[in-house]
């Protein structure tokens, strides 16, 4: 059982790493498009890794109810489809409105 | 195992507060919309972690509902910002 705990902790640590890196990128990058680039992938992967770790935890610790993590599998599928679609919609809207991309030497905005 | 879930929830809440800075002070409406989308995605992971911390699987249904509302809200807001109106 110690092996399962270590595996679940590793999955949670990876997910938290990507989540925190996405948030720091949202703070640090100089432009709207670069911030979208930082968060659109890191958030999807971080939430997916956290949910995969929790599915493994459920299958080994609550083995009497194996149908409960099916909801989490649906949640992973939905996030992996919907989050890039929302990011693409926002980027297309900003490009149509006329937000200029950042170039080297411009000020941060 | 419970303490791992507690520490993970605290770190996710810390990441949410980092994104809240961009919601409050971000220049322009697009930065704020991106930050709200990021907060919604992190809230899904936070709800599932709370569901395992308190051992109540009802939180997973709330997480599913929150994911759908977050996606629909972001797409509709992007469409409104692009066209200036919702239905055309």
N, CA and C atoms of all chains as a GROMACS GRO file, in nm:
protein
  591
    1UNK      N    1   0.082  -0.122   0.000
    1UNK     CA    2   0.000   0.000   0.000
    1UNK      C    3   0.085   0.126   0.000
    2UNK      N    4   0.210   0.112   0.050
    2UNK     CA    5   0.298   0.230   0.050
    2UNK      C    6   0.331   0.274  -0.092
    3UNK      N    7   0.340   0.175  -0.183
    3UNK     CA    8   0.371   0.206  -0.323
    3UNK      C    9   0.259   0.290  -0.384
    4UNK      N   10   0.133   0.255  -0.351
    4UNK     CA   11   0.019   0.330  -0.404
    4UNK      C   12   0.021   0.474  -0.353
    5UNK      N   13   0.053   0.490  -0.223
    5UNK     CA   14   0.058   0.625  -0.165
    5UNK      C   15   0.166   0.708  -0.233
    6UNK      N   16   0.282   0.645  -0.260
    6UNK     CA   17   0.391   0.718  -0.326
    6UNK      C   18   0.352   0.758  -0.467
    7UNK      N   19   0.285   0.666  -0.540
    7UNK     CA   20   0.245   0.697  -0.678
    7UNK      C   21   0.142   0.811  -0.680
    8UNK      N   22   0.043   0.804  -0.587
    8UNK     CA   23  -0.059   0.909  -0.582
    8UNK      C   24   0.005   1.043  -0.546
    9UNK      N   25   0.101   1.042  -0.451
    9UNK     CA   26   0.167   1.167  -0.413
    9UNK      C   27   0.249   1.224  -0.529
   10UNK      N   28   0.311   1.135  -0.609
   10UNK     CA   29   0.387   1.184  -0.723
   10UNK      C   30   0.296   1.248  -0.827
   11UNK      N   31   0.180   1.185  -0.852
   11UNK     CA   32   0.085   1.244  -0.948
   11UNK      C   33   0.035   1.379  -0.898
   12UNK      N   34   0.003   1.386  -0.768
   12UNK     CA   35  -0.045   1.514  -0.713
   12UNK      C   36   0.064   1.620  -0.719
   13UNK      N   37   0.190   1.581  -0.692
   13UNK     CA   38   0.299   1.678  -0.696
   13UNK      C   39   0.322   1.729  -0.838
   14UNK      N   40   0.312   1.640  -0.938
   14UNK     CA   41   0.326   1.685  -1.076
   14UNK      C   42   0.215   1.780  -1.117
   15UNK      N   43   0.093   1.748  -1.079
   15UNK     CA   44  -0.018   1.836  -1.111
   15UNK      C   45  -0.007   1.971  -1.045
   16UNK      N   46   0.037   1.972  -0.917
   16UNK     CA   47   0.053   2.100  -0.848
   16UNK      C   48   0.167   2.181  -0.907
   17UNK      N   49   0.274   2.112  -0.953
   17UNK     CA   50   0.384   2.183  -1.018
   17UNK      C   51   0.336   2.255  -1.144
   18UNK      N   52   0.258   2.183  -1.228
   18UNK     CA   53   0.212   2.248  -1.351
   18UNK      C   54   0.112   2.359  -1.321
   19UNK      N   55   0.028   2.339  -1.218
   19UNK     CA   56  -0.068   2.443  -1.181
   19UNK      C   57   0.002   2.571  -1.135
   20UNK      N   58   0.104   2.554  -1.048
   20UNK     CA   59   0.175   2.672  -0.998
   20UNK      C   60   0.256   2.739  -1.108
   21UNK      N   61   0.314   2.658  -1.199
   21UNK     CA   62   0.389   2.717  -1.310
   21UNK      C   63   0.297   2.797  -1.402
   22UNK      N   64   0.174   2.746  -1.423
   22UNK     CA   65   0.078   2.821  -1.503
   22UNK      C   66   0.040   2.953  -1.440
   23UNK      N   67   0.022   2.953  -1.308
   23UNK     CA   68  -0.013   3.078  -1.240
   23UNK      C   69   0.102   3.177  -1.243
   24UNK      N   70   0.225   3.129  -1.224
   24UNK     CA   71   0.340   3.220  -1.227
   24UNK      C   72   0.359   3.276  -1.367
   25UNK      N   73   0.333   3.194  -1.470
   25UNK     CA   74   0.338   3.244  -1.607
   25UNK      C   75   0.232   3.349  -1.634
   26UNK      N   76   0.114   3.329  -1.574
   26UNK     CA   77   0.008   3.430  -1.589
   26UNK      C   78   0.050   3.562  -1.525
   27UNK      N   79   0.130   3.556  -1.421
   27UNK     CA   80   0.177   3.681  -1.358
   27UNK      C   81   0.293   3.742  -1.434
   28UNK      N   82   0.386   3.660  -1.486
   28UNK     CA   83   0.515   3.712  -1.527
   28UNK      C   84   0.523   3.751  -1.675
   29UNK      N   85   0.442   3.689  -1.760
   29UNK     CA   86   0.461   3.712  -1.904
   29UNK      C   87   0.413   3.852  -1.944
   30UNK      N   88   0.469   3.909  -2.050
   30UNK     CA   89   0.445   4.051  -2.077
   30UNK      C   90   0.322   4.083  -2.160
   31UNK      N   91   0.253   3.983  -2.214
   31UNK     CA   92   0.152   4.013  -2.314
   31UNK      C   93   0.032   3.922  -2.293
   32UNK      N   94  -0.079   3.957  -2.360
   32UNK     CA   95  -0.198   3.874  -2.350
   32UNK      C   96  -0.178   3.738  -2.414
   33UNK      N   97  -0.118   3.735  -2.534
   33UNK     CA   98  -0.102   3.608  -2.605
   33UNK      C   99  -0.006   3.515  -2.532
   34UNK      N  100   0.101   3.571  -2.477
   34UNK     CA  101   0.197   3.485  -2.406
   34UNK      C  102   0.136   3.432  -2.276
   35UNK      N  103   0.052   3.513  -2.211
   35UNK     CA  104  -0.015   3.462  -2.092
   35UNK      C  105  -0.112   3.349  -2.127
   36UNK      N  106  -0.180   3.363  -2.242
   36UNK     CA  107  -0.270   3.257  -2.287
   36UNK      C  108  -0.192   3.130  -2.320
   37UNK      N  109  -0.073   3.148  -2.379
   37UNK     CA  110   0.014   3.034  -2.408
   37UNK      C  111   0.057   2.964  -2.280
   38UNK      N  112   0.083   3.042  -2.175
   38UNK     CA  113   0.129   2.980  -2.050
   38UNK      C  114   0.017   2.903  -1.982
   39UNK      N  115  -0.103   2.961  -1.978
   39UNK     CA  116  -0.208   2.900  -1.896
   39UNK      C  117  -0.289   2.795  -1.970
   40UNK      N  118  -0.298   2.807  -2.103
   40UNK     CA  119  -0.384   2.716  -2.176
   40UNK      C  120  -0.340   2.571  -2.170
   41UNK      N  121  -0.208   2.549  -2.158
   41UNK     CA  122  -0.159   2.412  -2.153
   41UNK      C  123  -0.132   2.366  -2.011
   42UNK      N  124  -0.073   2.455  -1.930
   42UNK     CA  125  -0.035   2.414  -1.794
   42UNK      C  126  -0.157   2.381  -1.710
   43UNK      N  127  -0.265   2.455  -1.726
   43UNK     CA  128  -0.384   2.427  -1.644
   43UNK      C  129  -0.448   2.296  -1.683
   44UNK      N  130  -0.456   2.271  -1.816
   44UNK     CA  131  -0.517   2.145  -1.861
   44UNK      C  132  -0.439   2.025  -1.810
   45UNK      N  133  -0.307   2.029  -1.828
   45UNK     CA  134  -0.225   1.915  -1.787
   45UNK      C  135  -0.222   1.901  -1.634
   46UNK      N  136  -0.216   2.012  -1.562
   46UNK     CA  137  -0.209   2.004  -1.416
   46UNK      C  138  -0.336   1.945  -1.356
   47UNK      N  139  -0.451   1.993  -1.402
   47UNK     CA  140  -0.578   1.938  -1.351
   47UNK      C  141  -0.594   1.791  -1.390
   48UNK      N  142  -0.550   1.755  -1.512
   48UNK     CA  143  -0.558   1.616  -1.554
   48UNK      C  144  -0.472   1.525  -1.469
   49UNK      N  145  -0.351   1.569  -1.434
   49UNK     CA  146  -0.263   1.486  -1.351
   49UNK      C  147  -0.319   1.469  -1.211
   50UNK      N  148  -0.375   1.578  -1.154
   50UNK     CA  149  -0.434   1.569  -1.020
   50UNK      C  150  -0.551   1.470  -1.021
   51UNK      N  151  -0.635   1.475  -1.125
   51UNK     CA  152  -0.752   1.386  -1.130
   51UNK      C  153  -0.709   1.241  -1.152
   52UNK      N  154  -0.602   1.217  -1.231
   52UNK     CA  155  -0.554   1.080  -1.251
   52UNK      C  156  -0.501   1.021  -1.119
   53UNK      N  157  -0.428   1.103  -1.042
   53UNK     CA  158  -0.381   1.056  -0.912
   53UNK      C  159  -0.494   1.023  -0.818
   54UNK      N  160  -0.601   1.104  -0.820
   54UNK     CA  161  -0.714   1.077  -0.731
   54UNK      C  162  -0.791   0.954  -0.774
   55UNK      N  163  -0.795   0.926  -0.908
   55UNK     CA  164  -0.860   0.803  -0.954
   55UNK      C  165  -0.785   0.680  -0.903
   56UNK      N  166  -0.651   0.684  -0.909
   56UNK     CA  167  -0.571   0.571  -0.857
   56UNK      C  168  -0.594   0.554  -0.707
   57UNK      N  169  -0.601   0.666  -0.634
   57UNK     CA  170  -0.628   0.660  -0.490
   57UNK      C  171  -0.764   0.595  -0.461
   58UNK      N  172  -0.863   0.632  -0.540
   58UNK     CA  173  -0.996   0.576  -0.516
   58UNK      C  174  -1.000   0.426  -0.547
   59UNK      N  175  -0.935   0.384  -0.655
   59UNK     CA  176  -0.942   0.243  -0.695
   59UNK      C  177  -0.872   0.152  -0.594
   60UNK      N  178  -0.776   0.204  -0.517
   60UNK     CA  179  -0.706   0.117  -0.423
   60UNK      C  180  -0.755   0.132  -0.280
   61UNK      N  181  -0.816   0.246  -0.246
   61UNK     CA  182  -0.859   0.266  -0.107
   61UNK      C  183  -1.008   0.245  -0.087
   62UNK      N  184  -1.089   0.267  -0.189
   62UNK     CA  185  -1.234   0.246  -0.178
   62UNK      C  186  -1.275   0.146  -0.285
   63UNK      N  187  -1.221   0.025  -0.279
   63UNK     CA  188  -1.243  -0.071  -0.387
   63UNK      C  189  -1.386  -0.126  -0.388
   64UNK      N  190  -1.468  -0.090  -0.290
   64UNK     CA  191  -1.607  -0.135  -0.289
   64UNK      C  192  -1.695  -0.061  -0.386
   65UNK      N  193  -1.657   0.062  -0.423
   65UNK     CA  194  -1.737   0.145  -0.513
   65UNK      C  195  -1.653   0.184  -0.634
   66UNK      N  196  -1.636   0.092  -0.733
   66UNK     CA  197  -1.550   0.125  -0.847
   66UNK      C  198  -1.616   0.212  -0.951
   67UNK      N  199  -1.745   0.245  -0.937
   67UNK     CA  200  -1.811   0.326  -1.039
   67UNK      C  201  -1.807   0.475  -1.009
   68UNK      N  202  -1.762   0.513  -0.891
   68UNK     CA  203  -1.759   0.656  -0.858
   68UNK      C  204  -1.654   0.732  -0.941
   69UNK      N  205  -1.530   0.679  -0.965
   69UNK     CA  206  -1.434   0.758  -1.045
   69UNK      C  207  -1.465   0.766  -1.193
   70UNK      N  208  -1.573   0.701  -1.239
   70UNK     CA  209  -1.613   0.720  -1.379
   70UNK      C  210  -1.647   0.867  -1.404
   71UNK      N  211  -1.705   0.932  -1.300
   71UNK     CA  212  -1.732   1.075  -1.311
   71UNK      C  213  -1.603   1.154  -1.332
   72UNK      N  214  -1.497   1.112  -1.263
   72UNK     CA  215  -1.370   1.183  -1.279
   72UNK      C  216  -1.311   1.160  -1.417
   73UNK      N  217  -1.332   1.039  -1.475
   73UNK     CA  218  -1.283   1.014  -1.612
   73UNK      C  219  -1.359   1.102  -1.711
   74UNK      N  220  -1.492   1.114  -1.692
   74UNK     CA  221  -1.569   1.207  -1.776
   74UNK      C  222  -1.519   1.350  -1.761
   75UNK      N  223  -1.483   1.386  -1.637
   75UNK     CA  224  -1.434   1.521  -1.612
   75UNK      C  225  -1.302   1.546  -1.684
   76UNK      N  226  -1.212   1.444  -1.686
   76UNK     CA  227  -1.085   1.459  -1.757
   76UNK      C  228  -1.109   1.476  -1.906
   77UNK      N  229  -1.198   1.392  -1.964
   77UNK     CA  230  -1.228   1.406  -2.107
   77UNK      C  231  -1.283   1.545  -2.137
   78UNK      N  232  -1.375   1.591  -2.053
   78UNK     CA  233  -1.438   1.721  -2.079
   78UNK      C  234  -1.337   1.834  -2.070
   79UNK      N  235  -1.248   1.828  -1.969
   79UNK     CA  236  -1.149   1.934  -1.954
   79UNK      C  237  -1.052   1.933  -2.072
   80UNK      N  238  -1.009   1.813  -2.115
   80UNK     CA  239  -0.912   1.807  -2.225
   80UNK      C  240  -0.974   1.849  -2.357
   81UNK      N  241  -1.107   1.848  -2.370
   81UNK     CA  242  -1.168   1.899  -2.492
   81UNK      C  243  -1.202   2.046  -2.477
   82UNK      N  244  -1.260   2.085  -2.362
   82UNK     CA  245  -1.321   2.217  -2.349
   82UNK      C  246  -1.220   2.328  -2.322
   83UNK      N  247  -1.114   2.298  -2.248
   83UNK     CA  248  -1.023   2.405  -2.210
   83UNK      C  249  -0.943   2.461  -2.328
   84UNK      N  250  -0.887   2.377  -2.420
   84UNK     CA  251  -0.826   2.434  -2.540
   84UNK      C  252  -0.926   2.504  -2.630
   85UNK      N  253  -1.051   2.456  -2.634
   85UNK     CA  254  -1.152   2.523  -2.717
   85UNK      C  255  -1.180   2.664  -2.664
   86UNK      N  256  -1.192   2.678  -2.532
   86UNK     CA  257  -1.216   2.810  -2.473
   86UNK      C  258  -1.097   2.902  -2.495
   87UNK      N  259  -0.975   2.847  -2.484
   87UNK     CA  260  -0.854   2.927  -2.508
   87UNK      C  261  -0.849   2.975  -2.652
   88UNK      N  262  -0.883   2.886  -2.746
   88UNK     CA  263  -0.883   2.925  -2.887
   88UNK      C  264  -0.989   3.032  -2.916
   89UNK      N  265  -1.106   3.019  -2.852
   89UNK     CA  266  -1.211   3.119  -2.874
   89UNK      C  267  -1.167   3.257  -2.823
   90UNK      N  268  -1.102   3.258  -2.707
   90UNK     CA  269  -1.055   3.387  -2.652
   90UNK      C  270  -0.947   3.448  -2.740
   91UNK      N  271  -0.853   3.364  -2.787
   91UNK     CA  272  -0.745   3.417  -2.871
   91UNK      C  273  -0.799   3.470  -3.003
   92UNK      N  274  -0.896   3.400  -3.063
   92UNK     CA  275  -0.955   3.446  -3.189
   92UNK      C  276  -1.030   3.577  -3.167
   93UNK      N  277  -1.100   3.589  -3.054
   93UNK     CA  278  -1.172   3.714  -3.025
   93UNK      C  279  -1.075   3.829  -3.009
   94UNK      N  280  -0.964   3.808  -2.939
   94UNK     CA  281  -0.867   3.916  -2.919
   94UNK      C  282  -0.801   3.953  -3.051
   95UNK      N  283  -0.775   3.855  -3.138
   95UNK     CA  284  -0.713   3.884  -3.267
   95UNK      C  285  -0.808   3.960  -3.358
   96UNK      N  286  -0.937   3.927  -3.353
   96UNK     CA  287  -1.034   4.000  -3.436
   96UNK      C  288  -1.053   4.142  -3.387
   97UNK      N  289  -1.051   4.161  -3.254
   97UNK     CA  290  -1.070   4.296  -3.200
   97UNK      C  291  -0.949   4.384  -3.232
   98UNK      N  292  -0.828   4.324  -3.230
   98UNK     CA  293  -0.712   4.403  -3.270
   98UNK      C  294  -0.611   4.424  -3.160
   99UNK      N  295  -0.594   4.327  -3.073
   99UNK     CA  296  -0.489   4.335  -2.971
   99UNK      C  297  -0.355   4.306  -3.038
  100UNK      N  298  -0.261   4.400  -3.024
  100UNK     CA  299  -0.132   4.384  -3.090
  100UNK      C  300  -0.044   4.285  -3.014
  101UNK      N  301   0.028   4.197  -3.085
  101UNK     CA  302   0.125   4.110  -3.016
  101UNK      C  303   0.245   4.189  -2.967
  102UNK      N  304   0.305   4.138  -2.860
  102UNK     CA  305   0.419   4.203  -2.797
  102UNK      C  306   0.546   4.171  -2.875
  103UNK      N  307   0.629   4.274  -2.896
  103UNK     CA  308   0.758   4.252  -2.961
  103UNK      C  309   0.870   4.291  -2.865
  104UNK      N  310   0.989   4.247  -2.895
  104UNK     CA  311   1.102   4.274  -2.807
  104UNK      C  312   1.132   4.423  -2.806
  105UNK      N  313   1.134   4.483  -2.688
  105UNK     CA  314   1.158   4.626  -2.676
  105UNK      C  315   1.033   4.704  -2.638
  106UNK      N  316   0.916   4.645  -2.658
  106UNK     CA  317   0.794   4.713  -2.613
  106UNK      C  318   0.785   4.706  -2.461
  107UNK      N  319   0.695   4.792  -2.407
  107UNK     CA  320   0.673   4.785  -2.262
  107UNK      C  321   0.571   4.677  -2.232
  108UNK      N  322   0.571   4.635  -2.106
  108UNK     CA  323   0.478   4.530  -2.066
  108UNK      C  324   0.337   4.586  -2.058
  109UNK      N  325   0.241   4.505  -2.100
  109UNK     CA  326   0.102   4.547  -2.089
  109UNK      C  327   0.014   4.428  -2.061
  110UNK      N  328  -0.255   1.010   0.431
  110UNK     CA  329  -0.311   1.043   0.300
  110UNK      C  330  -0.399   1.166   0.307
  111UNK      N  331  -0.465   1.186   0.424
  111UNK     CA  332  -0.551   1.302   0.439
  111UNK      C  333  -0.468   1.431   0.438
  112UNK      N  334  -0.350   1.427   0.501
  112UNK     CA  335  -0.267   1.548   0.508
  112UNK      C  336  -0.215   1.585   0.370
  113UNK      N  337  -0.192   1.485   0.284
  113UNK     CA  338  -0.149   1.514   0.145
  113UNK      C  339  -0.257   1.592   0.072
  114UNK      N  340  -0.384   1.550   0.093
  114UNK     CA  341  -0.494   1.622   0.028
  114UNK      C  342  -0.508   1.764   0.083
  115UNK      N  343  -0.484   1.779   0.215
  115UNK     CA  344  -0.495   1.913   0.275
  115UNK      C  345  -0.388   2.007   0.220
  116UNK      N  346  -0.263   1.957   0.211
  116UNK     CA  347  -0.154   2.042   0.160
  116UNK      C  348  -0.176   2.074   0.012
  117UNK      N  349  -0.225   1.975  -0.064
  117UNK     CA  350  -0.253   2.000  -0.206
  117UNK      C  351  -0.362   2.107  -0.222
  118UNK      N  352  -0.467   2.099  -0.138
  118UNK     CA  353  -0.573   2.201  -0.146
  118UNK      C  354  -0.519   2.339  -0.113
  119UNK      N  355  -0.430   2.347  -0.013
  119UNK     CA  356  -0.372   2.478   0.021
  119UNK      C  357  -0.290   2.535  -0.093
  120UNK      N  358  -0.212   2.447  -0.163
  120UNK     CA  359  -0.131   2.497  -0.274
  120UNK      C  360  -0.217   2.540  -0.392
  121UNK      N  361  -0.329   2.469  -0.415
  121UNK     CA  362  -0.419   2.510  -0.524
  121UNK      C  363  -0.483   2.644  -0.489
  122UNK      N  364  -0.518   2.664  -0.360
  122UNK     CA  365  -0.575   2.792  -0.320
  122UNK      C  366  -0.472   2.904  -0.337
  123UNK      N  367  -0.344   2.874  -0.310
  123UNK     CA  368  -0.238   2.973  -0.331
  123UNK      C  369  -0.226   3.010  -0.480
  124UNK      N  370  -0.237   2.909  -0.568
  124UNK     CA  371  -0.233   2.938  -0.712
  124UNK      C  372  -0.354   3.021  -0.755
  125UNK      N  373  -0.470   2.995  -0.692
  125UNK     CA  374  -0.589   3.074  -0.723
  125UNK      C  375  -0.568   3.220  -0.683
  126UNK      N  376  -0.502   3.242  -0.568
  126UNK     CA  377  -0.477   3.381  -0.528
  126UNK      C  378  -0.376   3.449  -0.620
  127UNK      N  379  -0.278   3.372  -0.673
  127UNK     CA  380  -0.187   3.430  -0.772
  127UNK      C  381  -0.262   3.474  -0.897
  128UNK      N  382  -0.361   3.395  -0.941
  128UNK     CA  383  -0.439   3.434  -1.058
  128UNK      C  384  -0.535   3.548  -1.027
  129UNK      N  385  -0.576   3.560  -0.899
  129UNK     CA  386  -0.668   3.668  -0.861
  129UNK      C  387  -0.602   3.806  -0.874
  130UNK      N  388  -0.468   3.810  -0.862
  130UNK     CA  389  -0.396   3.936  -0.887
  130UNK      C  390  -0.419   3.984  -1.030
  131UNK      N  391  -0.415   3.889  -1.125
  131UNK     CA  392  -0.435   3.927  -1.265
  131UNK      C  393  -0.581   3.966  -1.291
  132UNK      N  394  -0.675   3.908  -1.216
  132UNK     CA  395  -0.815   3.949  -1.232
  132UNK      C  396  -0.832   4.093  -1.186
  133UNK      N  397  -0.772   4.130  -1.073
  133UNK     CA  398  -0.799   4.262  -1.016
  133UNK      C  399  -0.722   4.370  -1.092
  134UNK      N  400  -0.593   4.347  -1.120
  134UNK     CA  401  -0.509   4.454  -1.172
  134UNK      C  402  -0.475   4.439  -1.320
  135UNK      N  403  -0.521   4.331  -1.386
  135UNK     CA  404  -0.481   4.309  -1.523
  135UNK      C  405  -0.531   4.416  -1.617
  136UNK      N  406  -0.445   4.468  -1.705
  136UNK     CA  407  -0.492   4.574  -1.796
  136UNK      C  408  -0.579   4.516  -1.908
  137UNK      N  409  -0.697   4.569  -1.921
  137UNK     CA  410  -0.784   4.525  -2.030
  137UNK      C  411  -0.874   4.411  -1.990
  138UNK      N  412  -0.976   4.389  -2.072
  138UNK     CA  413  -1.078   4.291  -2.037
  138UNK      C  414  -1.034   4.150  -2.074
  139UNK      N  415  -0.943   4.134  -2.171
  139UNK     CA  416  -0.903   3.999  -2.212
  139UNK      C  417  -0.818   3.930  -2.107
  140UNK      N  418  -0.727   4.007  -2.044
  140UNK     CA  419  -0.647   3.947  -1.937
  140UNK      C  420  -0.735   3.901  -1.822
  141UNK      N  421  -0.837   3.979  -1.792
  141UNK     CA  422  -0.926   3.941  -1.681
  141UNK      C  423  -1.006   3.816  -1.716
  142UNK      N  424  -1.049   3.806  -1.843
  142UNK     CA  425  -1.125   3.687  -1.883
  142UNK      C  426  -1.039   3.561  -1.877
  143UNK      N  427  -0.913   3.571  -1.922
  143UNK     CA  428  -0.822   3.456  -1.915
  143UNK      C  429  -0.801   3.415  -1.769
  144UNK      N  430  -0.785   3.514  -1.682
  144UNK     CA  431  -0.760   3.480  -1.541
  144UNK      C  432  -0.882   3.416  -1.476
  145UNK      N  433  -1.003   3.460  -1.516
  145UNK     CA  434  -1.125   3.398  -1.462
  145UNK      C  435  -1.137   3.254  -1.510
  146UNK      N  436  -1.100   3.228  -1.637
  146UNK     CA  437  -1.100   3.092  -1.688
  146UNK      C  438  -1.001   3.003  -1.613
  147UNK      N  439  -0.883   3.058  -1.583
  147UNK     CA  440  -0.782   2.983  -1.508
  147UNK      C  441  -0.831   2.951  -1.368
  148UNK      N  442  -0.896   3.050  -1.303
  148UNK     CA  443  -0.949   3.026  -1.168
  148UNK      C  444  -1.056   2.917  -1.171
  149UNK      N  445  -1.141   2.916  -1.275
  149UNK     CA  446  -1.243   2.813  -1.284
  149UNK      C  447  -1.183   2.674  -1.300
  150UNK      N  448  -1.077   2.662  -1.383
  150UNK     CA  449  -1.014   2.532  -1.402
  150UNK      C  450  -0.948   2.482  -1.273
  151UNK      N  451  -0.886   2.575  -1.198
  151UNK     CA  452  -0.824   2.533  -1.072
  151UNK      C  453  -0.930   2.497  -0.968
  152UNK      N  454  -1.046   2.561  -0.976
  152UNK     CA  455  -1.152   2.532  -0.879
  152UNK      C  456  -1.206   2.390  -0.896
  153UNK      N  457  -1.202   2.336  -1.021
  153UNK     CA  458  -1.245   2.197  -1.042
  153UNK      C  459  -1.155   2.101  -0.964
  154UNK      N  460  -1.022   2.122  -0.978
  154UNK     CA  461  -0.928   2.036  -0.903
  154UNK      C  462  -0.947   2.054  -0.753
  155UNK      N  463  -0.974   2.177  -0.710
  155UNK     CA  464  -0.993   2.204  -0.566
  155UNK      C  465  -1.118   2.134  -0.513
  156UNK      N  466  -1.226   2.132  -0.594
  156UNK     CA  467  -1.349   2.066  -0.549
  156UNK      C  468  -1.330   1.915  -0.536
  157UNK      N  469  -1.257   1.855  -0.632
  157UNK     CA  470  -1.235   1.710  -0.622
  157UNK      C  471  -1.146   1.677  -0.503
  158UNK      N  472  -1.045   1.761  -0.478
  158UNK     CA  473  -0.958   1.739  -0.361
  158UNK      C  474  -1.037   1.751  -0.231
  159UNK      N  475  -1.129   1.848  -0.223
  159UNK     CA  476  -1.211   1.862  -0.102
  159UNK      C  477  -1.303   1.742  -0.086
  160UNK      N  478  -1.353   1.689  -0.201
  160UNK     CA  479  -1.436   1.571  -0.194
  160UNK      C  480  -1.364   1.450  -0.138
  161UNK      N  481  -1.234   1.435  -0.167
  161UNK     CA  482  -1.160   1.325  -0.106
  161UNK      C  483  -1.114   1.358   0.035
  162UNK      N  484  -1.096   1.485   0.067
  162UNK     CA  485  -1.053   1.522   0.202
  162UNK      C  486  -1.165   1.498   0.303
  163UNK      N  487  -1.289   1.531   0.266
  163UNK     CA  488  -1.402   1.509   0.355
  163UNK      C  489  -1.472   1.376   0.331
  164UNK      N  490  -1.421   1.295   0.231
  164UNK     CA  491  -1.477   1.164   0.196
  164UNK      C  492  -1.625   1.170   0.161
  165UNK      N  493  -1.661   1.272   0.084
  165UNK     CA  494  -1.799   1.285   0.036
  165UNK      C  495  -1.797   1.296  -0.115
  166UNK      N  496  -1.841   1.192  -0.187
  166UNK     CA  497  -1.832   1.196  -0.334
  166UNK      C  498  -1.937   1.285  -0.400
  167UNK      N  499  -2.018   1.358  -0.323
  167UNK     CA  500  -2.113   1.449  -0.387
  167UNK      C  501  -2.043   1.567  -0.452
  168UNK      N  502  -1.920   1.595  -0.408
  168UNK     CA  503  -1.849   1.709  -0.465
  168UNK      C  504  -1.811   1.688  -0.611
  169UNK      N  505  -1.805   1.561  -0.658
  169UNK     CA  506  -1.767   1.537  -0.797
  169UNK      C  507  -1.875   1.589  -0.893
  170UNK      N  508  -2.002   1.577  -0.851
  170UNK     CA  509  -2.110   1.630  -0.934
  170UNK      C  510  -2.101   1.782  -0.945
  171UNK      N  511  -2.066   1.845  -0.831
  171UNK     CA  512  -2.049   1.990  -0.834
  171UNK      C  513  -1.933   2.028  -0.926
  172UNK      N  514  -1.827   1.945  -0.926
  172UNK     CA  515  -1.712   1.974  -1.012
  172UNK      C  516  -1.750   1.961  -1.160
  173UNK      N  517  -1.830   1.859  -1.195
  173UNK     CA  518  -1.876   1.844  -1.334
  173UNK      C  519  -1.959   1.965  -1.377
  174UNK      N  520  -2.051   2.006  -1.291
  174UNK     CA  521  -2.136   2.121  -1.322
  174UNK      C  522  -2.053   2.247  -1.337
  175UNK      N  523  -1.950   2.262  -1.251
  175UNK     CA  524  -1.866   2.380  -1.257
  175UNK      C  525  -1.783   2.383  -1.384
  176UNK      N  526  -1.738   2.266  -1.431
  176UNK     CA  527  -1.661   2.261  -1.556
  176UNK      C  528  -1.746   2.306  -1.674
  177UNK      N  529  -1.871   2.256  -1.679
  177UNK     CA  530  -1.959   2.295  -1.791
  177UNK      C  531  -1.991   2.443  -1.786
  178UNK      N  532  -2.020   2.497  -1.668
  178UNK     CA  533  -2.054   2.640  -1.657
  178UNK      C  534  -1.934   2.727  -1.692
  179UNK      N  535  -1.813   2.684  -1.654
  179UNK     CA  536  -1.693   2.760  -1.684
  179UNK      C  537  -1.668   2.768  -1.834
  180UNK      N  538  -1.683   2.654  -1.904
  180UNK     CA  539  -1.661   2.650  -2.048
  180UNK      C  540  -1.765   2.737  -2.121
  181UNK      N  541  -1.893   2.720  -2.084
  181UNK     CA  542  -1.998   2.795  -2.154
  181UNK      C  543  -1.982   2.945  -2.129
  182UNK      N  544  -1.949   2.983  -2.006
  182UNK     CA  545  -1.932   3.124  -1.975
  182UNK      C  546  -1.816   3.187  -2.050
  183UNK      N  547  -1.702   3.114  -2.059
  183UNK     CA  548  -1.587   3.169  -2.130
  183UNK      C  549  -1.614   3.184  -2.279
  184UNK      N  550  -1.678   3.082  -2.340
  184UNK     CA  551  -1.704   3.088  -2.484
  184UNK      C  552  -1.804   3.199  -2.516
  185UNK      N  553  -1.909   3.212  -2.433
  185UNK     CA  554  -2.008   3.316  -2.460
  185UNK      C  555  -1.947   3.455  -2.441
  186UNK      N  556  -1.858   3.470  -2.341
  186UNK     CA  557  -1.797   3.601  -2.321
  186UNK      C  558  -1.700   3.635  -2.433
  187UNK      N  559  -1.628   3.533  -2.486
  187UNK     CA  560  -1.539   3.560  -2.599
  187UNK      C  561  -1.619   3.600  -2.723
  188UNK      N  562  -1.734   3.535  -2.744
  188UNK     CA  563  -1.819   3.569  -2.858
  188UNK      C  564  -1.874   3.710  -2.844
  189UNK      N  565  -1.910   3.748  -2.720
  189UNK     CA  566  -1.961   3.883  -2.699
  189UNK      C  567  -1.853   3.987  -2.722
  190UNK      N  568  -1.729   3.958  -2.678
  190UNK     CA  569  -1.620   4.054  -2.699
  190UNK      C  570  -1.584   4.065  -2.845
  191UNK      N  571  -1.602   3.956  -2.923
  191UNK     CA  572  -1.564   3.958  -3.063
  191UNK      C  573  -1.665   4.034  -3.147
  192UNK      N  574  -1.795   4.012  -3.122
  192UNK     CA  575  -1.897   4.066  -3.213
  192UNK      C  576  -1.971   4.185  -3.158
  193UNK      N  577  -1.964   4.207  -3.027
  193UNK     CA  578  -2.037   4.319  -2.970
  193UNK      C  579  -2.180   4.287  -2.936
  194UNK      N  580  -2.226   4.169  -2.973
  194UNK     CA  581  -2.362   4.127  -2.938
  194UNK      C  582  -2.362   3.975  -2.928
  195UNK      N  583  -2.462   3.921  -2.861
  195UNK     CA  584  -2.461   3.777  -2.838
  195UNK      C  585  -2.524   3.701  -2.953
  196UNK      N  586  -2.641   3.742  -2.998
  196UNK     CA  587  -2.712   3.669  -3.103
  196UNK      C  588  -2.719   3.754  -3.227
  197UNK      N  589  -2.675   3.699  -3.340
  197UNK     CA  590  -2.683   3.775  -3.463
  197UNK      C  591  -2.708   3.680  -3.579
   0.00000   0.00000   0.00000
